[in-house]
Amino acid sequence: MDVSWIPGSADLVVVIVAAVAVLGGAGAYLKSRRRSGEPTQRGYAPYPVDDAAVRETPAEPSVVTEAPESPDSRLARLRARIGGGLGASLLAIFSRGALSQDDWDELEETLLLADVGASATDDILAGLQARLRAEPDGDPRTMLRAVLIETIDPTLDRSLRLAEPGAGKYEPIVVVGVNGVGKTTTVGKIARMLVAEGHAVVLAAADTFRAAAADQLETWGARVGVPVVRSDREGADPASVAFEGADRARTDGADVLLVDTAGRLQNKAGLMDELGKLVRVVTKVKEPVEVLLVLDATTGQNGLAQARVFAEVAQVTGIVLTKLDGTAKGGIVVAVQRELGVPVKLIGLGEGADDLAPFDVEQFVDGLLGS
Ligand SMILES: Nc1nc2c(ncn2[C@@H]2O[C@H](COP(=O)(O)OP(=O)(O)OP(=O)(O)O)[C@@H](O)[C@H]2O)c(=O)[nH]1
């Protein structure tokens, strides 16, 4: 038999290597073109168009590089950012010795300007006067500290009502609030905190009003290493995204589902419908353990009006007060707790990933008083 066309074994290896190199190179070339969105030579998109309204971004655990700071040290670090000069105003009043009527008036004005609210201010001043009557030589600043701590109430449970990490109960936390208050940022920061505690988390971008909000949440998901369920369609039904999120959390055996929502307050009836539906849909899969209302501390009384509306729509279980860094409106903590009868659980003190802290009454009051 004529076998002269069969190459020797060394030649065969060369041929195979060359073929693999050519095919591999072509594959890599096509892949890079596909990634860059460039059309291929055949002129059509190589990937099937994803018609599904909702899609999932897988977790990328490898991107979590540094562990977040512990909650205790976080608040200690951020304490100096609370109050924004309120402590200095109070110090100026108390450093004058015995309080004159003018000093009392100034104290009242300072508390009102800090958004403590009229009725809480009256109660705080009455509490301070009672203490000074009982102990005329006492230090009014120390007494004000005690009255503020009592008013904000250290006995309230401010923890998130979650099962132990690893329980796999996919407990939903729905985060609500008007746009711009810091909801998405807060969801990202909470996810980071929970992941550090060992919780398996799924994020649902039910803020479908603004496509950029889902992109922003996706960035947080990648940063924290958790999957994100989102829709690519602006204006998609937020309830269906929340439902898909709940479903994903259930099938993954995740511990927590964090749902970011849109908050358009210009139409109260629309908001009630949308938010009510979303909470109902999530509840069908699993009742939310927390509905957290995010409020921007710098908006003062306006924030209180928002709080009232949201409390009508959803069973708010806790408040996250953002942007307390550098504002003298820290007194809003007192007012908002009174208004809603639910505790402030977390506070935002900056734009950084670790600038969210559990609310600790004593640390907060010390920050407010600048002590
Ligand atoms: N200084 C400060 N800025 C914050 C804090 N929390 C959030 N922000 C900033 O507030 C801006 C709005 O935050 P988002 O998280 O996009 O607000 P949102 O409520 O999700 O807004 P929508 O998606 O439009 O509903 C961003 O620039 C955040 O970085 C905080 O605690 N302190």
The ligand as an SDF file (V2000), in Angstrom:
LIG
                    3D

 32 34  0  0  0  0  0  0  0  0999 V2000
  -23.0790   62.2340   52.0910 N   0  0  0  0  0  0  0  0  0  0  0  0
  -23.8030   61.1230   51.9220 C   0  0  0  0  0  0  0  0  0  0  0  0
  -24.2470   60.7980   50.6810 N   0  0  0  0  0  0  0  0  0  0  0  0
  -24.9900   59.6610   50.5430 C   0  0  0  0  0  0  0  0  0  0  0  0
  -25.3110   58.8270   51.6420 C   0  0  0  0  0  0  0  0  0  0  0  0
  -26.0760   57.8040   51.1700 N   0  0  0  0  0  0  0  0  0  0  0  0
  -26.2100   57.9910   49.8390 C   0  0  0  0  0  0  0  0  0  0  0  0
  -25.5700   59.1040   49.4480 N   0  0  0  0  0  0  0  0  0  0  0  0
  -25.4840   59.6820   48.0980 C   0  0  0  0  0  0  0  0  0  0  0  0
  -26.7740   60.1070   47.6750 O   0  0  0  0  0  0  0  0  0  0  0  0
  -26.8890   60.0320   46.2640 C   0  0  0  0  0  0  0  0  0  0  0  0
  -28.1730   59.2960   45.8760 C   0  0  0  0  0  0  0  0  0  0  0  0
  -28.0380   57.9510   46.2730 O   0  0  0  0  0  0  0  0  0  0  0  0
  -28.8380   56.7440   45.5810 P   0  0  0  0  0  0  0  0  0  0  0  0
  -28.4790   55.5140   46.3440 O   0  0  0  0  0  0  0  0  0  0  0  0
  -28.6620   56.7480   44.1130 O   0  0  0  0  0  0  0  0  0  0  0  0
  -30.3410   57.1800   45.9100 O   0  0  0  0  0  0  0  0  0  0  0  0
  -31.7080   56.4360   45.5260 P   0  0  0  0  0  0  0  0  0  0  0  0
  -32.6410   56.7340   46.6310 O   0  0  0  0  0  0  0  0  0  0  0  0
  -31.4830   55.0130   45.2260 O   0  0  0  0  0  0  0  0  0  0  0  0
  -32.1430   57.2210   44.2180 O   0  0  0  0  0  0  0  0  0  0  0  0
  -33.0830   56.6870   43.0130 P   0  0  0  0  0  0  0  0  0  0  0  0
  -32.4050   55.5020   42.4150 O   0  0  0  0  0  0  0  0  0  0  0  0
  -33.1420   57.8620   42.0840 O   0  0  0  0  0  0  0  0  0  0  0  0
  -34.4130   56.3430   43.6150 O   0  0  0  0  0  0  0  0  0  0  0  0
  -25.6290   59.3350   45.7870 C   0  0  0  0  0  0  0  0  0  0  0  0
  -24.7300   60.3150   45.3240 O   0  0  0  0  0  0  0  0  0  0  0  0
  -25.0690   58.6710   47.0510 C   0  0  0  0  0  0  0  0  0  0  0  0
  -23.6710   58.5090   47.0200 O   0  0  0  0  0  0  0  0  0  0  0  0
  -24.8270   59.2160   52.9570 C   0  0  0  0  0  0  0  0  0  0  0  0
  -25.0750   58.5810   53.9810 O   0  0  0  0  0  0  0  0  0  0  0  0
  -24.0760   60.3710   53.0230 N   0  0  0  0  0  0  0  0  0  0  0  0
  1  2  1  0
  2  3  2  0
  2 32  1  0
  3  4  1  0
  4  5  2  0
  4  8  1  0
  5  6  1  0
  5 30  1  0
  6  7  2  0
  7  8  1  0
  8  9  1  0
  9 10  1  0
  9 28  1  0
 10 11  1  0
 11 12  1  0
 11 26  1  0
 12 13  1  0
 13 14  1  0
 14 15  2  0
 14 16  1  0
 14 17  1  0
 17 18  1  0
 18 19  2  0
 18 20  1  0
 18 21  1  0
 21 22  1  0
 22 23  2  0
 22 24  1  0
 22 25  1  0
 26 27  1  0
 26 28  1  0
 28 29  1  0
 30 31  2  0
 30 32  1  0
M  END
$$$$
